[in-house]
Amino acid sequence: MGQKRPNLEWQLSNASTELAACEKELDQQGLAVAARPRNPKWRNLNARCRQLRHRLAAVAKIEANNEDLKQRRAVATAEA
């Protein structure tokens, strides 16, 4: 299911904020950085951020492909 870039960026911003808050909370509890992957809440939030970053990368590839297609069509119509 494709989504638009602004929507994905907004979701990533919110997810990153939640992840940062979770990391701050874990730091206050004295949990080491190396032990974060064992925390289920941190793992879930980190996975969500990673998923959104991958979706944004896919959107960037699609946008680049569409731009390339527009250029090829413009060249083809100019030649005709």
All heavy atoms as a GROMACS GRO file, in nm:
protein
  633
    1MET      N    1   0.084  -0.117   0.000
    1MET     CA    2   0.000   0.000   0.000
    1MET      C    3   0.089   0.124   0.000
    1MET      O    4   0.166   0.146   0.092
    1MET     CB    5  -0.088  -0.004   0.124
    1MET     CG    6  -0.165   0.120   0.151
    1MET     SD    7  -0.298   0.086   0.264
    1MET     CE    8  -0.252   0.180   0.403
    2GLY      N    9   0.082   0.201  -0.107
    2GLY     CA   10   0.165   0.319  -0.118
    2GLY      C   11   0.110   0.435  -0.037
    2GLY      O   12  -0.011   0.450  -0.021
    3GLN      N   13   0.201   0.513   0.015
    3GLN     CA   14   0.161   0.632   0.087
    3GLN      C   15   0.241   0.749   0.035
    3GLN      O   16   0.346   0.733  -0.026
    3GLN     CB   17   0.185   0.614   0.236
    3GLN     CG   18   0.094   0.511   0.298
    3GLN     CD   19   0.113   0.501   0.448
    3GLN    OE1   20   0.220   0.527   0.498
    3GLN    NE2   21   0.010   0.463   0.518
    4LYS      N   22   0.193   0.867   0.061
    4LYS     CA   23   0.259   0.986   0.012
    4LYS      C   24   0.370   1.029   0.109
    4LYS      O   25   0.363   1.005   0.229
    4LYS     CB   26   0.158   1.098  -0.006
    4LYS     CG   27   0.056   1.063  -0.113
    4LYS     CD   28  -0.036   1.176  -0.141
    4LYS     CE   29  -0.133   1.131  -0.250
    4LYS     NZ   30  -0.224   1.233  -0.290
    5ARG      N   31   0.470   1.094   0.050
    5ARG     CA   32   0.588   1.134   0.126
    5ARG      C   33   0.555   1.218   0.251
    5ARG      O   34   0.606   1.188   0.359
    5ARG     CB   35   0.685   1.209   0.036
    5ARG     CG   36   0.807   1.261   0.108
    5ARG     CD   37   0.904   1.328   0.015
    5ARG     NE   38   0.971   1.235  -0.072
    5ARG     CZ   39   1.074   1.158  -0.036
    5ARG    NH1   40   1.119   1.164   0.086
    5ARG    NH2   41   1.131   1.077  -0.122
    6PRO      N   42   0.471   1.322   0.241
    6PRO     CA   43   0.445   1.403   0.361
    6PRO      C   44   0.385   1.321   0.476
    6PRO      O   45   0.420   1.342   0.593
    6PRO     CB   46   0.347   1.510   0.314
    6PRO     CG   47   0.363   1.515   0.167
    6PRO     CD   48   0.405   1.378   0.123
    7ASN      N   49   0.297   1.229   0.441
    7ASN     CA   50   0.235   1.145   0.542
    7ASN      C   51   0.340   1.056   0.610
    7ASN      O   52   0.343   1.043   0.732
    7ASN     CB   53   0.125   1.060   0.480
    7ASN     CG   54   0.045   0.982   0.583
    7ASN    OD1   55   0.054   1.009   0.702
    7ASN    ND2   56  -0.031   0.887   0.538
    8LEU      N   57   0.426   0.995   0.530
    8LEU     CA   58   0.530   0.908   0.585
    8LEU      C   59   0.629   0.987   0.670
    8LEU      O   60   0.673   0.940   0.775
    8LEU     CB   61   0.603   0.834   0.473
    8LEU     CG   62   0.524   0.724   0.405
    8LEU    CD1   63   0.601   0.673   0.284
    8LEU    CD2   64   0.496   0.610   0.501
    9GLU      N   65   0.664   1.108   0.624
    9GLU     CA   66   0.757   1.191   0.702
    9GLU      C   67   0.696   1.230   0.835
    9GLU      O   68   0.765   1.233   0.938
    9GLU     CB   69   0.797   1.314   0.621
    9GLU     CG   70   0.889   1.280   0.505
    9GLU     CD   71   0.916   1.397   0.414
    9GLU    OE1   72   0.846   1.500   0.424
    9GLU    OE2   73   1.009   1.384   0.332
   10TRP      N   74   0.567   1.261   0.834
   10TRP     CA   75   0.498   1.296   0.959
   10TRP      C   76   0.496   1.177   1.055
   10TRP      O   77   0.523   1.192   1.174
   10TRP     CB   78   0.356   1.342   0.926
   10TRP     CG   79   0.275   1.378   1.046
   10TRP    CD1   80   0.278   1.494   1.117
   10TRP    CD2   81   0.178   1.294   1.110
   10TRP    NE1   82   0.189   1.488   1.221
   10TRP    CE2   83   0.126   1.366   1.219
   10TRP    CE3   84   0.131   1.166   1.086
   10TRP    CZ2   85   0.030   1.314   1.303
   10TRP    CZ3   86   0.034   1.116   1.171
   10TRP    CH2   87  -0.015   1.189   1.278
   11GLN      N   88   0.465   1.059   1.002
   11GLN     CA   89   0.462   0.939   1.084
   11GLN      C   90   0.600   0.909   1.140
   11GLN      O   91   0.614   0.871   1.257
   11GLN     CB   92   0.412   0.819   1.003
   11GLN     CG   93   0.266   0.823   0.971
   11GLN     CD   94   0.223   0.704   0.887
   11GLN    OE1   95   0.299   0.611   0.864
   11GLN    NE2   96   0.099   0.708   0.840
   12LEU      N   97   0.704   0.924   1.059
   12LEU     CA   98   0.840   0.899   1.104
   12LEU      C   99   0.880   0.998   1.212
   12LEU      O  100   0.946   0.962   1.310
   12LEU     CB  101   0.938   0.905   0.987
   12LEU     CG  102   1.085   0.880   1.020
   12LEU    CD1  103   1.103   0.743   1.084
   12LEU    CD2  104   1.171   0.894   0.898
   13SER      N  105   0.840   1.122   1.196
   13SER     CA  106   0.870   1.223   1.297
   13SER      C  107   0.807   1.186   1.431
   13SER      O  108   0.873   1.193   1.536
   13SER     CB  109   0.818   1.359   1.251
   13SER     OG  110   0.832   1.455   1.351
   14ASN      N  111   0.682   1.145   1.427
   14ASN     CA  112   0.614   1.105   1.551
   14ASN      C  113   0.678   0.980   1.611
   14ASN      O  114   0.698   0.972   1.733
   14ASN     CB  115   0.466   1.079   1.525
   14ASN     CG  116   0.389   1.207   1.505
   14ASN    OD1  117   0.437   1.316   1.536
   14ASN    ND2  118   0.269   1.196   1.451
   15ALA      N  119   0.710   0.883   1.528
   15ALA     CA  120   0.772   0.760   1.578
   15ALA      C  121   0.909   0.788   1.636
   15ALA      O  122   0.946   0.731   1.741
   15ALA     CB  123   0.781   0.657   1.466
   16SER      N  124   0.985   0.877   1.574
   16SER     CA  125   1.118   0.911   1.625
   16SER      C  126   1.107   0.982   1.760
   16SER      O  127   1.190   0.959   1.849
   16SER     CB  128   1.192   1.000   1.526
   16SER     OG  129   1.215   0.930   1.407
   17THR      N  130   1.006   1.067   1.773
   17THR     CA  131   0.984   1.136   1.901
   17THR      C  132   0.950   1.035   2.011
   17THR      O  133   1.003   1.045   2.123
   17THR     CB  134   0.870   1.238   1.886
   17THR    OG1  135   0.904   1.330   1.782
   17THR    CG2  136   0.848   1.314   2.015
   18GLU      N  137   0.865   0.940   1.979
   18GLU     CA  138   0.830   0.836   2.077
   18GLU      C  139   0.952   0.752   2.114
   18GLU      O  140   0.971   0.718   2.230
   18GLU     CB  141   0.720   0.746   2.022
   18GLU     CG  142   0.585   0.811   2.013
   18GLU     CD  143   0.479   0.716   1.958
   18GLU    OE1  144   0.489   0.594   1.985
   18GLU    OE2  145   0.389   0.763   1.890
   19LEU      N  146   1.033   0.719   2.015
   19LEU     CA  147   1.154   0.641   2.041
   19LEU      C  148   1.251   0.719   2.128
   19LEU      O  149   1.310   0.663   2.222
   19LEU     CB  150   1.221   0.600   1.909
   19LEU     CG  151   1.349   0.517   1.921
   19LEU    CD1  152   1.320   0.384   1.989
   19LEU    CD2  153   1.410   0.495   1.783
   20ALA      N  154   1.268   0.847   2.101
   20ALA     CA  155   1.357   0.930   2.182
   20ALA      C  156   1.308   0.939   2.326
   20ALA      O  157   1.388   0.932   2.421
   20ALA     CB  158   1.369   1.069   2.122
   21ALA      N  159   1.176   0.951   2.344
   21ALA     CA  160   1.120   0.956   2.480
   21ALA      C  161   1.144   0.823   2.552
   21ALA      O  162   1.176   0.822   2.671
   21ALA     CB  163   0.971   0.988   2.473
   22CYS      N  164   1.127   0.714   2.481
   22CYS     CA  165   1.151   0.582   2.540
   22CYS      C  166   1.297   0.567   2.578
   22CYS      O  167   1.329   0.515   2.686
   22CYS     CB  168   1.109   0.473   2.442
   22CYS     SG  169   1.138   0.306   2.502
   23GLU      N  170   1.387   0.612   2.491
   23GLU     CA  171   1.530   0.602   2.520
   23GLU      C  172   1.566   0.687   2.641
   23GLU      O  173   1.646   0.646   2.725
   23GLU     CB  174   1.613   0.645   2.398
   23GLU     CG  175   1.608   0.544   2.286
   23GLU     CD  176   1.679   0.590   2.161
   23GLU    OE1  177   1.708   0.713   2.148
   23GLU    OE2  178   1.706   0.505   2.075
   24LYS      N  179   1.506   0.805   2.653
   24LYS     CA  180   1.531   0.891   2.769
   24LYS      C  181   1.484   0.822   2.897
   24LYS      O  182   1.552   0.825   3.000
   24LYS     CB  183   1.460   1.025   2.750
   24LYS     CG  184   1.488   1.124   2.858
   24LYS     CD  185   1.419   1.257   2.829
   24LYS     CE  186   1.445   1.356   2.941
   24LYS     NZ  187   1.375   1.483   2.918
   25GLU      N  188   1.367   0.760   2.888
   25GLU     CA  189   1.312   0.688   3.003
   25GLU      C  190   1.404   0.572   3.044
   25GLU      O  191   1.429   0.550   3.162
   25GLU     CB  192   1.173   0.637   2.969
   25GLU     CG  193   1.102   0.564   3.081
   25GLU     CD  194   0.965   0.516   3.038
   25GLU    OE1  195   0.892   0.594   2.974
   25GLU    OE2  196   0.933   0.399   3.068
   26LEU      N  197   1.454   0.499   2.945
   26LEU     CA  198   1.543   0.387   2.973
   26LEU      C  199   1.676   0.436   3.031
   26LEU      O  200   1.733   0.370   3.119
   26LEU     CB  201   1.567   0.305   2.846
   26LEU     CG  202   1.446   0.230   2.791
   26LEU    CD1  203   1.480   0.163   2.660
   26LEU    CD2  204   1.395   0.128   2.892
   27ASP      N  205   1.724   0.550   2.983
   27ASP     CA  206   1.846   0.608   3.039
   27ASP      C  207   1.827   0.647   3.185
   27ASP      O  208   1.916   0.630   3.268
   27ASP     CB  209   1.890   0.730   2.958
   27ASP     CG  210   1.948   0.693   2.823
   27ASP    OD1  211   1.987   0.575   2.805
   27ASP    OD2  212   1.952   0.781   2.735
   28GLN      N  213   1.709   0.702   3.217
   28GLN     CA  214   1.680   0.740   3.355
   28GLN      C  215   1.672   0.618   3.445
   28GLN      O  216   1.703   0.626   3.563
   28GLN     CB  217   1.549   0.819   3.362
   28GLN     CG  218   1.561   0.958   3.304
   28GLN     CD  219   1.426   1.030   3.301
   28GLN    OE1  220   1.321   0.970   3.323
   28GLN    NE2  221   1.430   1.160   3.270
   29GLN      N  222   1.630   0.505   3.388
   29GLN     CA  223   1.624   0.381   3.465
   29GLN      C  224   1.762   0.317   3.480
   29GLN      O  225   1.776   0.219   3.552
   29GLN     CB  226   1.528   0.282   3.398
   29GLN     CG  227   1.384   0.325   3.400
   29GLN     CD  228   1.295   0.230   3.322
   29GLN    OE1  229   1.340   0.131   3.267
   29GLN    NE2  230   1.165   0.263   3.318
   30GLY      N  231   1.860   0.370   3.408
   30GLY     CA  232   1.995   0.318   3.418
   30GLY      C  233   2.022   0.200   3.326
   30GLY      O  234   2.119   0.126   3.347
   31LEU      N  235   1.941   0.181   3.226
   31LEU     CA  236   1.959   0.070   3.133
   31LEU      C  237   2.067   0.108   3.031
   31LEU      O  238   2.064   0.215   2.973
   31LEU     CB  239   1.828   0.041   3.058
   31LEU     CG  240   1.825  -0.084   2.972
   31LEU    CD1  241   1.837  -0.209   3.059
   31LEU    CD2  242   1.699  -0.090   2.890
   32ALA      N  243   2.163   0.020   3.014
   32ALA     CA  244   2.273   0.046   2.922
   32ALA      C  245   2.223   0.047   2.777
   32ALA      O  246   2.123  -0.018   2.743
   32ALA     CB  247   2.381  -0.060   2.938
   33VAL      N  248   2.295   0.118   2.692
   33VAL     CA  249   2.258   0.127   2.550
   33VAL      C  250   2.260  -0.011   2.485
   33VAL      O  251   2.175  -0.044   2.403
   33VAL     CB  252   2.353   0.224   2.476
   33VAL    CG1  253   2.325   0.223   2.327
   33VAL    CG2  254   2.339   0.364   2.532
   34ALA      N  255   2.355  -0.094   2.526
   34ALA     CA  256   2.366  -0.228   2.468
   34ALA      C  257   2.250  -0.317   2.509
   34ALA      O  258   2.219  -0.416   2.441
   34ALA     CB  259   2.498  -0.292   2.511
   35ALA      N  260   2.181  -0.284   2.618
   35ALA     CA  261   2.070  -0.366   2.666
   35ALA      C  262   1.935  -0.322   2.609
   35ALA      O  263   1.834  -0.388   2.633
   35ALA     CB  264   2.065  -0.362   2.819
   36ARG      N  265   1.932  -0.214   2.534
   36ARG     CA  266   1.805  -0.165   2.479
   36ARG      C  267   1.734  -0.267   2.390
   36ARG      O  268   1.613  -0.280   2.397
   36ARG     CB  269   1.826  -0.037   2.400
   36ARG     CG  270   1.849   0.082   2.488
   36ARG     CD  271   1.868   0.206   2.406
   36ARG     NE  272   1.898   0.318   2.493
   36ARG     CZ  273   1.945   0.433   2.450
   36ARG    NH1  274   1.967   0.452   2.322
   36ARG    NH2  275   1.970   0.530   2.536
   37PRO      N  276   1.806  -0.340   2.304
   37PRO     CA  277   1.735  -0.437   2.219
   37PRO      C  278   1.661  -0.545   2.296
   37PRO      O  279   1.575  -0.612   2.240
   37PRO     CB  280   1.848  -0.498   2.135
   37PRO     CG  281   1.953  -0.394   2.132
   37PRO     CD  282   1.946  -0.326   2.266
   38ARG      N  283   1.690  -0.560   2.421
   38ARG     CA  284   1.615  -0.659   2.501
   38ARG      C  285   1.487  -0.602   2.558
   38ARG      O  286   1.406  -0.676   2.613
   38ARG     CB  287   1.704  -0.712   2.614
   38ARG     CG  288   1.808  -0.809   2.563
   38ARG     CD  289   1.893  -0.858   2.675
   38ARG     NE  290   2.016  -0.778   2.669
   38ARG     CZ  291   2.106  -0.769   2.764
   38ARG    NH1  292   2.089  -0.832   2.876
   38ARG    NH2  293   2.213  -0.696   2.748
   39ASN      N  294   1.468  -0.472   2.545
   39ASN     CA  295   1.347  -0.409   2.596
   39ASN      C  296   1.240  -0.413   2.487
   39ASN      O  297   1.259  -0.359   2.378
   39ASN     CB  298   1.376  -0.264   2.635
   39ASN     CG  299   1.257  -0.194   2.695
   39ASN    OD1  300   1.160  -0.167   2.625
   39ASN    ND2  301   1.263  -0.166   2.823
   40PRO      N  302   1.125  -0.476   2.515
   40PRO     CA  303   1.023  -0.493   2.410
   40PRO      C  304   0.964  -0.362   2.358
   40PRO      O  305   0.936  -0.348   2.239
   40PRO     CB  306   0.916  -0.580   2.475
   40PRO     CG  307   0.948  -0.587   2.618
   40PRO     CD  308   1.088  -0.542   2.638
   41LYS      N  309   0.945  -0.264   2.445
   41LYS     CA  310   0.888  -0.137   2.401
   41LYS      C  311   0.986  -0.066   2.308
   41LYS      O  312   0.946  -0.017   2.201
   41LYS     CB  313   0.858  -0.047   2.521
   41LYS     CG  314   0.795   0.084   2.483
   41LYS     CD  315   0.762   0.168   2.604
   41LYS     CE  316   0.701   0.300   2.564
   41LYS     NZ  317   0.674   0.386   2.679
   42TRP      N  318   1.113  -0.062   2.345
   42TRP     CA  319   1.214   0.001   2.260
   42TRP      C  320   1.225  -0.072   2.127
   42TRP      O  321   1.233  -0.009   2.021
   42TRP     CB  322   1.351   0.002   2.330
   42TRP     CG  323   1.456   0.067   2.246
   42TRP    CD1  324   1.486   0.199   2.244
   42TRP    CD2  325   1.541   0.004   2.150
   42TRP    NE1  326   1.586   0.223   2.152
   42TRP    CE2  327   1.622   0.104   2.094
   42TRP    CE3  328   1.559  -0.127   2.107
   42TRP    CZ2  329   1.717   0.076   1.997
   42TRP    CZ3  330   1.654  -0.153   2.011
   42TRP    CH2  331   1.733  -0.052   1.957
   43ARG      N  332   1.223  -0.204   2.131
   43ARG     CA  333   1.234  -0.284   2.010
   43ARG      C  334   1.118  -0.254   1.914
   43ARG      O  335   1.138  -0.240   1.794
   43ARG     CB  336   1.237  -0.432   2.048
   43ARG     CG  337   1.315  -0.518   1.957
   43ARG     CD  338   1.337  -0.658   2.007
   43ARG     NE  339   1.222  -0.719   2.071
   43ARG     CZ  340   1.224  -0.769   2.195
   43ARG    NH1  341   1.333  -0.766   2.268
   43ARG    NH2  342   1.117  -0.824   2.245
   44ASN      N  343   0.999  -0.244   1.968
   44ASN     CA  344   0.881  -0.215   1.887
   44ASN      C  345   0.890  -0.076   1.823
   44ASN      O  346   0.865  -0.060   1.704
   44ASN     CB  347   0.756  -0.226   1.974
   44ASN     CG  348   0.628  -0.217   1.895
   44ASN    OD1  349   0.629  -0.192   1.776
   44ASN    ND2  350   0.517  -0.237   1.962
   45LEU      N  351   0.929   0.023   1.903
   45LEU     CA  352   0.939   0.160   1.850
   45LEU      C  353   1.052   0.170   1.748
   45LEU      O  354   1.038   0.238   1.646
   45LEU     CB  355   0.962   0.259   1.965
   45LEU     CG  356   0.843   0.278   2.060
   45LEU    CD1  357   0.885   0.360   2.181
   45LEU    CD2  358   0.727   0.342   1.989
   46ASN      N  359   1.162   0.103   1.773
   46ASN     CA  360   1.274   0.104   1.679
   46ASN      C  361   1.234   0.037   1.547
   46ASN      O  362   1.268   0.086   1.438
   46ASN     CB  363   1.395   0.034   1.740
   46ASN     CG  364   1.518   0.049   1.656
   46ASN    OD1  365   1.550   0.158   1.612
   46ASN    ND2  366   1.589  -0.060   1.636
   47ALA      N  367   1.160  -0.071   1.556
   47ALA     CA  368   1.114  -0.140   1.435
   47ALA      C  369   1.020  -0.051   1.355
   47ALA      O  370   1.026  -0.049   1.231
   47ALA     CB  371   1.044  -0.271   1.473
   48ARG      N  372   0.935   0.022   1.423
   48ARG     CA  373   0.842   0.113   1.354
   48ARG      C  374   0.918   0.222   1.280
   48ARG      O  375   0.888   0.252   1.164
   48ARG     CB  376   0.746   0.175   1.457
   48ARG     CG  377   0.645   0.267   1.398
   48ARG     CD  378   0.538   0.192   1.324
   48ARG     NE  379   0.440   0.286   1.272
   48ARG     CZ  380   0.382   0.273   1.155
   48ARG    NH1  381   0.405   0.168   1.082
   48ARG    NH2  382   0.298   0.362   1.113
   49CYS      N  383   1.020   0.279   1.345
   49CYS     CA  384   1.101   0.382   1.279
   49CYS      C  385   1.174   0.324   1.158
   49CYS      O  386   1.178   0.387   1.052
   49CYS     CB  387   1.203   0.440   1.377
   49CYS     SG  388   1.130   0.547   1.502
   50ARG      N  389   1.230   0.206   1.175
   50ARG     CA  390   1.303   0.143   1.065
   50ARG      C  391   1.209   0.115   0.948
   50ARG      O  392   1.243   0.140   0.832
   50ARG     CB  393   1.369   0.014   1.115
   50ARG     CG  394   1.463  -0.051   1.016
   50ARG     CD  395   1.538  -0.167   1.076
   50ARG     NE  396   1.450  -0.268   1.132
   50ARG     CZ  397   1.439  -0.296   1.263
   50ARG    NH1  398   1.511  -0.231   1.352
   50ARG    NH2  399   1.357  -0.390   1.306
   51GLN      N  400   1.089   0.068   0.978
   51GLN     CA  401   0.991   0.038   0.874
   51GLN      C  402   0.954   0.164   0.797
   51GLN      O  403   0.947   0.164   0.673
   51GLN     CB  404   0.866  -0.023   0.938
   51GLN     CG  405   0.758  -0.061   0.841
   51GLN     CD  406   0.634  -0.113   0.911
   51GLN    OE1  407   0.590  -0.054   1.010
   51GLN    NE2  408   0.579  -0.222   0.862
   52LEU      N  409   0.934   0.273   0.867
   52LEU     CA  410   0.897   0.398   0.801
   52LEU      C  411   1.013   0.453   0.717
   52LEU      O  412   0.991   0.507   0.608
   52LEU     CB  413   0.851   0.501   0.904
   52LEU     CG  414   0.715   0.471   0.967
   52LEU    CD1  415   0.692   0.559   1.089
   52LEU    CD2  416   0.604   0.488   0.866
   53ARG      N  417   1.136   0.438   0.766
   53ARG     CA  418   1.252   0.482   0.686
   53ARG      C  419   1.262   0.401   0.557
   53ARG      O  420   1.292   0.456   0.450
   53ARG     CB  421   1.381   0.469   0.768
   53ARG     CG  422   1.400   0.580   0.870
   53ARG     CD  423   1.540   0.580   0.926
   53ARG     NE  424   1.574   0.457   0.994
   53ARG     CZ  425   1.555   0.433   1.124
   53ARG    NH1  426   1.502   0.527   1.201
   53ARG    NH2  427   1.590   0.319   1.178
   54HIS      N  428   1.236   0.271   0.566
   54HIS     CA  429   1.239   0.188   0.446
   54HIS      C  430   1.128   0.226   0.348
   54HIS      O  431   1.148   0.225   0.227
   54HIS     CB  432   1.229   0.040   0.482
   54HIS     CG  433   1.355  -0.016   0.538
   54HIS    ND1  434   1.466  -0.043   0.462
   54HIS    CD2  435   1.390  -0.047   0.665
   54HIS    CE1  436   1.562  -0.089   0.539
   54HIS    NE2  437   1.518  -0.093   0.663
   55ARG      N  438   1.012   0.259   0.400
   55ARG     CA  439   0.902   0.302   0.313
   55ARG      C  440   0.937   0.433   0.243
   55ARG      O  441   0.907   0.451   0.125
   55ARG     CB  442   0.773   0.321   0.394
   55ARG     CG  443   0.709   0.191   0.433
   55ARG     CD  444   0.579   0.216   0.504
   55ARG     NE  445   0.522   0.092   0.552
   55ARG     CZ  446   0.409   0.085   0.621
   55ARG    NH1  447   0.342   0.194   0.650
   55ARG    NH2  448   0.363  -0.031   0.663
   56LEU      N  449   1.000   0.526   0.317
   56LEU     CA  450   1.041   0.652   0.256
   56LEU      C  451   1.144   0.629   0.146
   56LEU      O  452   1.142   0.694   0.041
   56LEU     CB  453   1.099   0.747   0.361
   56LEU     CG  454   0.998   0.834   0.434
   56LEU    CD1  455   1.063   0.907   0.550
   56LEU    CD2  456   0.934   0.932   0.339
   57ALA      N  457   1.234   0.534   0.169
   57ALA     CA  458   1.333   0.502   0.066
   57ALA      C  459   1.265   0.446  -0.058
   57ALA      O  460   1.303   0.478  -0.171
   57ALA     CB  461   1.435   0.402   0.122
   58ALA      N  462   1.163   0.364  -0.038
   58ALA     CA  463   1.089   0.308  -0.151
   58ALA      C  464   1.015   0.417  -0.226
   58ALA      O  465   1.011   0.417  -0.351
   58ALA     CB  466   0.991   0.201  -0.103
   59VAL      N  467   0.959   0.513  -0.155
   59VAL     CA  468   0.890   0.625  -0.218
   59VAL      C  469   0.989   0.707  -0.300
   59VAL      O  470   0.959   0.751  -0.411
   59VAL     CB  471   0.817   0.712  -0.113
   59VAL    CG1  472   0.773   0.845  -0.171
   59VAL    CG2  473   0.697   0.637  -0.057
   60ALA      N  474   1.109   0.726  -0.247
   60ALA     CA  475   1.212   0.801  -0.320
   60ALA      C  476   1.249   0.731  -0.450
   60ALA      O  477   1.267   0.796  -0.553
   60ALA     CB  478   1.335   0.820  -0.233
   61LYS      N  479   1.259   0.598  -0.447
   61LYS     CA  480   1.290   0.523  -0.568
   61LYS      C  481   1.177   0.538  -0.671
   61LYS      O  482   1.203   0.556  -0.790
   61LYS     CB  483   1.310   0.375  -0.537
   61LYS     CG  484   1.440   0.345  -0.468
   61LYS     CD  485   1.453   0.197  -0.442
   61LYS     CE  486   1.580   0.165  -0.365
   61LYS     NZ  487   1.591   0.021  -0.336
   62ILE      N  488   1.054   0.532  -0.625
   62ILE     CA  489   0.939   0.546  -0.715
   62ILE      C  490   0.936   0.686  -0.775
   62ILE      O  491   0.912   0.703  -0.895
   62ILE     CB  492   0.808   0.514  -0.641
   62ILE    CG1  493   0.802   0.365  -0.609
   62ILE    CG2  494   0.687   0.558  -0.723
   62ILE    CD1  495   0.689   0.327  -0.515
   63GLU      N  496   0.963   0.788  -0.692
   63GLU     CA  497   0.965   0.925  -0.742
   63GLU      C  498   1.075   0.943  -0.847
   63GLU      O  499   1.054   1.009  -0.949
   63GLU     CB  500   0.984   1.023  -0.628
   63GLU     CG  501   0.862   1.036  -0.538
   63GLU     CD  502   0.887   1.120  -0.415
   63GLU    OE1  503   1.005   1.148  -0.382
   63GLU    OE2  504   0.789   1.158  -0.350
   64ALA      N  505   1.192   0.884  -0.822
   64ALA     CA  506   1.302   0.894  -0.918
   64ALA      C  507   1.265   0.823  -1.049
   64ALA      O  508   1.294   0.874  -1.158
   64ALA     CB  509   1.428   0.834  -0.859
   65ASN      N  510   1.201   0.708  -1.037
   65ASN     CA  511   1.157   0.634  -1.155
   65ASN      C  512   1.054   0.715  -1.235
   65ASN      O  513   1.060   0.722  -1.358
   65ASN     CB  514   1.100   0.499  -1.114
   65ASN     CG  515   1.070   0.411  -1.233
   65ASN    OD1  516   1.131   0.424  -1.337
   65ASN    ND2  517   0.975   0.320  -1.215
   66ASN      N  518   0.960   0.776  -1.165
   66ASN     CA  519   0.858   0.857  -1.233
   66ASN      C  520   0.920   0.978  -1.302
   66ASN      O  521   0.879   1.014  -1.413
   66ASN     CB  522   0.751   0.903  -1.133
   66ASN     CG  523   0.662   0.790  -1.090
   66ASN    OD1  524   0.658   0.685  -1.152
   66ASN    ND2  525   0.591   0.810  -0.979
   67GLU      N  526   1.018   1.041  -1.239
   67GLU     CA  527   1.085   1.155  -1.299
   67GLU      C  528   1.161   1.113  -1.425
   67GLU      O  529   1.158   1.181  -1.527
   67GLU     CB  530   1.181   1.220  -1.199
   67GLU     CG  531   1.240   1.350  -1.247
   67GLU     CD  532   1.136   1.457  -1.271
   67GLU    OE1  533   1.034   1.461  -1.199
   67GLU    OE2  534   1.156   1.537  -1.365
   68ASP      N  535   1.228   0.998  -1.417
   68ASP     CA  536   1.299   0.944  -1.533
   68ASP      C  537   1.201   0.915  -1.647
   68ASP      O  538   1.228   0.945  -1.763
   68ASP     CB  539   1.375   0.817  -1.494
   68ASP     CG  540   1.458   0.762  -1.608
   68ASP    OD1  541   1.524   0.843  -1.677
   68ASP    OD2  542   1.456   0.638  -1.627
   69LEU      N  543   1.086   0.860  -1.613
   69LEU     CA  544   0.984   0.830  -1.714
   69LEU      C  545   0.934   0.958  -1.781
   69LEU      O  546   0.918   0.962  -1.904
   69LEU     CB  547   0.868   0.754  -1.650
   69LEU     CG  548   0.755   0.712  -1.740
   69LEU    CD1  549   0.806   0.614  -1.845
   69LEU    CD2  550   0.644   0.648  -1.659
   70LYS      N  551   0.912   1.063  -1.702
   70LYS     CA  552   0.867   1.190  -1.759
   70LYS      C  553   0.972   1.246  -1.856
   70LYS      O  554   0.937   1.297  -1.963
   70LYS     CB  555   0.842   1.292  -1.648
   70LYS     CG  556   0.716   1.270  -1.570
   70LYS     CD  557   0.700   1.375  -1.463
   70LYS     CE  558   0.581   1.346  -1.374
   70LYS     NZ  559   0.567   1.445  -1.265
   71GLN      N  560   1.099   1.235  -1.819
   71GLN     CA  561   1.205   1.286  -1.906
   71GLN      C  562   1.211   1.206  -2.036
   71GLN      O  563   1.227   1.262  -2.144
   71GLN     CB  564   1.339   1.280  -1.835
   71GLN     CG  565   1.352   1.380  -1.724
   71GLN     CD  566   1.483   1.366  -1.648
   71GLN    OE1  567   1.560   1.274  -1.672
   71GLN    NE2  568   1.506   1.456  -1.553
   72ARG      N  569   1.198   1.075  -2.026
   72ARG     CA  570   1.200   0.992  -2.147
   72ARG      C  571   1.082   1.023  -2.238
   72ARG      O  572   1.097   1.026  -2.360
   72ARG     CB  573   1.199   0.844  -2.109
   72ARG     CG  574   1.328   0.797  -2.050
   72ARG     CD  575   1.321   0.650  -2.018
   72ARG     NE  576   1.442   0.608  -1.952
   72ARG     CZ  577   1.477   0.482  -1.937
   72ARG    NH1  578   1.400   0.386  -1.984
   72ARG    NH2  579   1.589   0.451  -1.874
   73ARG      N  580   0.967   1.044  -2.179
   73ARG     CA  581   0.848   1.078  -2.260
   73ARG      C  582   0.866   1.213  -2.327
   73ARG      O  583   0.825   1.231  -2.443
   73ARG     CB  584   0.723   1.078  -2.173
   73ARG     CG  585   0.674   0.941  -2.140
   73ARG     CD  586   0.545   0.944  -2.063
   73ARG     NE  587   0.499   0.810  -2.032
   73ARG     CZ  588   0.405   0.781  -1.944
   73ARG    NH1  589   0.345   0.878  -1.877
   73ARG    NH2  590   0.370   0.657  -1.922
   74ALA      N  591   0.926   1.308  -2.256
   74ALA     CA  592   0.949   1.440  -2.314
   74ALA      C  593   1.046   1.430  -2.431
   74ALA      O  594   1.026   1.494  -2.535
   74ALA     CB  595   1.003   1.535  -2.208
   75VAL      N  596   1.149   1.349  -2.416
   75VAL     CA  597   1.245   1.331  -2.525
   75VAL      C  598   1.178   1.262  -2.642
   75VAL      O  599   1.199   1.299  -2.758
   75VAL     CB  600   1.369   1.251  -2.475
   75VAL    CG1  601   1.456   1.207  -2.591
   75VAL    CG2  602   1.448   1.333  -2.376
   76ALA      N  603   1.097   1.162  -2.614
   76ALA     CA  604   1.029   1.087  -2.721
   76ALA      C  605   0.932   1.176  -2.798
   76ALA      O  606   0.923   1.166  -2.921
   76ALA     CB  607   0.956   0.966  -2.663
   77THR      N  608   0.860   1.262  -2.729
   77THR     CA  609   0.766   1.352  -2.798
   77THR      C  610   0.840   1.461  -2.874
   77THR      O  611   0.793   1.507  -2.977
   77THR     CB  612   0.665   1.414  -2.700
   77THR    OG1  613   0.736   1.485  -2.599
   77THR    CG2  614   0.576   1.310  -2.638
   78ALA      N  615   0.955   1.502  -2.824
   78ALA     CA  616   1.034   1.604  -2.892
   78ALA      C  617   1.092   1.548  -3.023
   78ALA      O  618   1.104   1.621  -3.121
   78ALA     CB  619   1.146   1.655  -2.802
   79GLU      N  620   1.127   1.421  -3.023
   79GLU     CA  621   1.182   1.358  -3.142
   79GLU      C  622   1.076   1.331  -3.247
   79GLU      O  623   1.105   1.326  -3.366
   79GLU     CB  624   1.252   1.227  -3.105
   79GLU     CG  625   1.379   1.245  -3.027
   79GLU     CD  626   1.440   1.114  -2.984
   79GLU    OE1  627   1.378   1.008  -3.005
   79GLU    OE2  628   1.551   1.116  -2.928
   80ALA      N  629   0.954   1.311  -3.202
   80ALA     CA  630   0.847   1.275  -3.296
   80ALA      C  631   0.794   1.390  -3.375
   80ALA      O  632   0.822   1.495  -3.389
   80ALA     CB  633   0.731   1.214  -3.221
   0.00000   0.00000   0.00000
